[in-house]
Structure formats: C-alpha cells, structure tokens
Amino acid sequence: MGKATDGHGKNGSVLSRVLMMVVLLCLTLIGVYLIKAGVLYSQYTSAYAKWGSHKIDAYSISVISNKTGFDSGFAQSQTVQGERVVQGYNAFDKPVIEWAFAQAQFCASAWPLCDWLHWSFQYEPTWGYPTHIEYDEDDGHYFLTLKDLTVSGNTPGHGNS
C-alpha cells in the first residue's frame, strides 16, 4: 500500500499539518478572546457589585469631560436621585455612572470592537464606580473623569459621606 495523496501526487501529511496549524491558531485566538473577556467581565462585575452594595439612592458627582485636541475639559456636577438625573450633566439621558457601567458590560464581551474604538475603564477602589472612561466617537476621542462623589440621604450600613 502506498501513502495517501491529495490527488496531485503530493503527500497528504503536508495538507493535514497545515490544517492542524490553522485549527491550533483558531483555538489560540478563541482562548485569548475568552481570557480577556473573562478578565474584563470580572473587573466590571466586581466594581458593579461594590457600587450596588452601597445601596445609594441619591448622590452628586463631578464629571470632567475632555476631547482630544482641546486644551482642557469642562467640569460639571451631576445630581442623581432614584436612578434619575435631577440636575447638571446629562449627556447620556441617564446617570453617567449607570451609562459607564452599561458600556463596560458591553465591552467585556465585545472587547475586540471596544479595543479598536479605544474604550477603557478604571474603577474607584472603595465605591466601585468608574472613575476614568476613555472612548472614541465620530467627532473625536473623549475622556471622562468622575470624582468627588457625595452621597446624600440614607445609605444603609455605610453612613453618609
């Protein structure tokens, strides 16, 4: 019995080696995707759980928005009561913290797209809310900085800040 060929008289083992390399490359890429998605999702869920554990019903936060190419951003306060913006910065028709968490959740699974669009998130270690959000829009590259959280009303188990 002779060796198997690919119909052109060449050894079939070359084709099977190339096919095996393609399969290994695909498995490696899938593995990298899953690992990075897992890390990003873990960061998001940890921060979101920390934020939710404080049971904050009303707060104010300072929002600094910068756009690449401009010397400095502008700072505005956002006041939130019961998950509604009642005063100040309202670029997203929802509280900026909730908007940022929604984007972070999306980017955990769609990280290749978000990497391409330069999305990134950093979280405040005690309260868990996003402190730095970076992203691209049609008209430029933006940076949002959230700081100076002031909790108002009653926050069970955590007192007031």
BASEDO-155346 format. One record per residue (C-alpha): residue in one letter; x, y, z; residue number from 1. Coordinates in steps of 0.5 Angstrom, whole numbers, plus 500, padded with zeros to 3 digits. Example, Ala and Ser with C-alpha at 12.3 -4.5 7.8 and 13.67 -1.06 7.14 Angstrom:
BEGIN
@type: A, xx: 525, yy: 491, zz: 516, seq: 1
@type: S, xx: 527, yy: 498, zz: 514, seq: 2
end
This chain:
BEGIN
@type: M, xx: 500, yy: 500, zz: 500, seq: 1
@type: G, xx: 502, yy: 507, zz: 498, seq: 2
@type: K, xx: 502, yy: 513, zz: 502, seq: 3
@type: A, xx: 496, yy: 518, zz: 502, seq: 4
@type: T, xx: 496, yy: 523, zz: 497, seq: 5
@type: D, xx: 492, yy: 530, zz: 496, seq: 6
@type: G, xx: 490, yy: 528, zz: 489, seq: 7
@type: H, xx: 496, yy: 532, zz: 486, seq: 8
@type: G, xx: 501, yy: 526, zz: 488, seq: 9
@type: K, xx: 504, yy: 530, zz: 494, seq: 10
@type: N, xx: 504, yy: 528, zz: 501, seq: 11
@type: G, xx: 497, yy: 529, zz: 505, seq: 12
@type: S, xx: 501, yy: 530, zz: 511, seq: 13
@type: V, xx: 503, yy: 537, zz: 509, seq: 14
@type: L, xx: 496, yy: 539, zz: 508, seq: 15
@type: S, xx: 494, yy: 536, zz: 515, seq: 16
@type: R, xx: 500, yy: 539, zz: 518, seq: 17
@type: V, xx: 497, yy: 546, zz: 515, seq: 18
@type: L, xx: 490, yy: 544, zz: 517, seq: 19
@type: M, xx: 493, yy: 543, zz: 524, seq: 20
@type: M, xx: 496, yy: 549, zz: 525, seq: 21
@type: V, xx: 490, yy: 553, zz: 523, seq: 22
@type: V, xx: 486, yy: 549, zz: 528, seq: 23
@type: L, xx: 491, yy: 551, zz: 533, seq: 24
@type: L, xx: 491, yy: 558, zz: 531, seq: 25
@type: C, xx: 484, yy: 559, zz: 532, seq: 26
@type: L, xx: 484, yy: 555, zz: 538, seq: 27
@type: T, xx: 489, yy: 560, zz: 541, seq: 28
@type: L, xx: 485, yy: 566, zz: 539, seq: 29
@type: I, xx: 479, yy: 564, zz: 542, seq: 30
@type: G, xx: 483, yy: 562, zz: 548, seq: 31
@type: V, xx: 486, yy: 569, zz: 548, seq: 32
@type: Y, xx: 479, yy: 572, zz: 547, seq: 33
@type: L, xx: 476, yy: 568, zz: 553, seq: 34
@type: I, xx: 481, yy: 570, zz: 558, seq: 35
@type: K, xx: 481, yy: 578, zz: 556, seq: 36
@type: A, xx: 473, yy: 577, zz: 556, seq: 37
@type: G, xx: 474, yy: 574, zz: 563, seq: 38
@type: V, xx: 478, yy: 579, zz: 566, seq: 39
@type: L, xx: 474, yy: 585, zz: 563, seq: 40
@type: Y, xx: 468, yy: 582, zz: 566, seq: 41
@type: S, xx: 471, yy: 580, zz: 573, seq: 42
@type: Q, xx: 473, yy: 587, zz: 573, seq: 43
@type: Y, xx: 466, yy: 590, zz: 571, seq: 44
@type: T, xx: 462, yy: 585, zz: 576, seq: 45
@type: S, xx: 467, yy: 587, zz: 582, seq: 46
@type: A, xx: 466, yy: 594, zz: 581, seq: 47
@type: Y, xx: 459, yy: 594, zz: 580, seq: 48
@type: A, xx: 457, yy: 589, zz: 586, seq: 49
@type: K, xx: 462, yy: 594, zz: 590, seq: 50
@type: W, xx: 458, yy: 600, zz: 587, seq: 51
@type: G, xx: 451, yy: 596, zz: 589, seq: 52
@type: S, xx: 453, yy: 594, zz: 595, seq: 53
@type: H, xx: 453, yy: 601, zz: 598, seq: 54
@type: K, xx: 445, yy: 602, zz: 596, seq: 55
@type: I, xx: 446, yy: 609, zz: 594, seq: 56
@type: D, xx: 439, yy: 613, zz: 593, seq: 57
@type: A, xx: 442, yy: 620, zz: 592, seq: 58
@type: Y, xx: 449, yy: 623, zz: 590, seq: 59
@type: S, xx: 452, yy: 628, zz: 587, seq: 60
@type: I, xx: 459, yy: 627, zz: 583, seq: 61
@type: S, xx: 464, yy: 632, zz: 579, seq: 62
@type: V, xx: 464, yy: 630, zz: 571, seq: 63
@type: I, xx: 470, yy: 632, zz: 568, seq: 64
@type: S, xx: 470, yy: 631, zz: 560, seq: 65
@type: N, xx: 476, yy: 632, zz: 555, seq: 66
@type: K, xx: 476, yy: 632, zz: 548, seq: 67
@type: T, xx: 483, yy: 630, zz: 545, seq: 68
@type: G, xx: 485, yy: 637, zz: 541, seq: 69
@type: F, xx: 482, yy: 641, zz: 546, seq: 70
@type: D, xx: 487, yy: 645, zz: 552, seq: 71
@type: S, xx: 482, yy: 643, zz: 558, seq: 72
@type: G, xx: 476, yy: 640, zz: 559, seq: 73
@type: F, xx: 470, yy: 642, zz: 563, seq: 74
@type: A, xx: 467, yy: 640, zz: 570, seq: 75
@type: Q, xx: 460, yy: 640, zz: 571, seq: 76
@type: S, xx: 456, yy: 637, zz: 577, seq: 77
@type: Q, xx: 451, yy: 631, zz: 576, seq: 78
@type: T, xx: 446, yy: 630, zz: 582, seq: 79
@type: V, xx: 442, yy: 624, zz: 582, seq: 80
@type: Q, xx: 436, yy: 621, zz: 586, seq: 81
@type: G, xx: 433, yy: 614, zz: 585, seq: 82
@type: E, xx: 437, yy: 613, zz: 578, seq: 83
@type: R, xx: 435, yy: 619, zz: 575, seq: 84
@type: V, xx: 439, yy: 626, zz: 574, seq: 85
@type: V, xx: 435, yy: 631, zz: 577, seq: 86
@type: Q, xx: 441, yy: 637, zz: 576, seq: 87
@type: G, xx: 447, yy: 638, zz: 572, seq: 88
@type: Y, xx: 451, yy: 634, zz: 567, seq: 89
@type: N, xx: 446, yy: 630, zz: 563, seq: 90
@type: A, xx: 450, yy: 628, zz: 556, seq: 91
@type: F, xx: 447, yy: 621, zz: 556, seq: 92
@type: D, xx: 440, yy: 621, zz: 559, seq: 93
@type: K, xx: 442, yy: 617, zz: 565, seq: 94
@type: P, xx: 446, yy: 618, zz: 570, seq: 95
@type: V, xx: 454, yy: 618, zz: 568, seq: 96
@type: I, xx: 456, yy: 612, zz: 573, seq: 97
@type: E, xx: 450, yy: 608, zz: 570, seq: 98
@type: W, xx: 452, yy: 609, zz: 563, seq: 99
@type: A, xx: 459, yy: 608, zz: 564, seq: 100
@type: F, xx: 457, yy: 601, zz: 567, seq: 101
@type: A, xx: 453, yy: 599, zz: 561, seq: 102
@type: Q, xx: 459, yy: 601, zz: 557, seq: 103
@type: A, xx: 464, yy: 597, zz: 561, seq: 104
@type: Q, xx: 459, yy: 591, zz: 561, seq: 105
@type: F, xx: 458, yy: 591, zz: 553, seq: 106
@type: C, xx: 466, yy: 592, zz: 552, seq: 107
@type: A, xx: 467, yy: 586, zz: 557, seq: 108
@type: S, xx: 464, yy: 581, zz: 551, seq: 109
@type: A, xx: 466, yy: 586, zz: 545, seq: 110
@type: W, xx: 473, yy: 588, zz: 547, seq: 111
@type: P, xx: 476, yy: 587, zz: 540, seq: 112
@type: L, xx: 471, yy: 592, zz: 538, seq: 113
@type: C, xx: 472, yy: 597, zz: 544, seq: 114
@type: D, xx: 480, yy: 596, zz: 544, seq: 115
@type: W, xx: 479, yy: 598, zz: 536, seq: 116
@type: L, xx: 475, yy: 604, zz: 539, seq: 117
@type: H, xx: 480, yy: 606, zz: 545, seq: 118
@type: W, xx: 475, yy: 604, zz: 550, seq: 119
@type: S, xx: 478, yy: 603, zz: 557, seq: 120
@type: F, xx: 475, yy: 604, zz: 564, seq: 121
@type: Q, xx: 478, yy: 605, zz: 571, seq: 122
@type: Y, xx: 474, yy: 604, zz: 578, seq: 123
@type: E, xx: 474, yy: 607, zz: 584, seq: 124
@type: P, xx: 477, yy: 602, zz: 589, seq: 125
@type: T, xx: 472, yy: 604, zz: 595, seq: 126
@type: W, xx: 466, yy: 605, zz: 592, seq: 127
@type: G, xx: 467, yy: 602, zz: 585, seq: 128
@type: Y, xx: 464, yy: 607, zz: 581, seq: 129
@type: P, xx: 468, yy: 608, zz: 574, seq: 130
@type: T, xx: 473, yy: 614, zz: 575, seq: 131
@type: H, xx: 476, yy: 614, zz: 568, seq: 132
@type: I, xx: 473, yy: 613, zz: 562, seq: 133
@type: E, xx: 476, yy: 613, zz: 555, seq: 134
@type: Y, xx: 472, yy: 612, zz: 548, seq: 135
@type: D, xx: 472, yy: 615, zz: 541, seq: 136
@type: E, xx: 466, yy: 618, zz: 538, seq: 137
@type: D, xx: 465, yy: 620, zz: 531, seq: 138
@type: D, xx: 468, yy: 627, zz: 532, seq: 139
@type: G, xx: 474, yy: 625, zz: 537, seq: 140
@type: H, xx: 477, yy: 622, zz: 543, seq: 141
@type: Y, xx: 474, yy: 623, zz: 549, seq: 142
@type: F, xx: 476, yy: 622, zz: 557, seq: 143
@type: L, xx: 471, yy: 623, zz: 562, seq: 144
@type: T, xx: 473, yy: 623, zz: 569, seq: 145
@type: L, xx: 469, yy: 622, zz: 575, seq: 146
@type: K, xx: 471, yy: 624, zz: 582, seq: 147
@type: D, xx: 468, yy: 628, zz: 589, seq: 148
@type: L, xx: 463, yy: 623, zz: 590, seq: 149
@type: T, xx: 458, yy: 626, zz: 595, seq: 150
@type: V, xx: 453, yy: 621, zz: 598, seq: 151
@type: S, xx: 446, yy: 625, zz: 600, seq: 152
@type: G, xx: 440, yy: 622, zz: 604, seq: 153
@type: N, xx: 441, yy: 615, zz: 608, seq: 154
@type: T, xx: 446, yy: 610, zz: 606, seq: 155
@type: P, xx: 444, yy: 603, zz: 610, seq: 156
@type: G, xx: 450, yy: 601, zz: 613, seq: 157
@type: H, xx: 455, yy: 606, zz: 610, seq: 158
@type: G, xx: 453, yy: 612, zz: 613, seq: 159
@type: N, xx: 454, yy: 619, zz: 609, seq: 160
@type: S, xx: 460, yy: 622, zz: 606, seq: 161
end
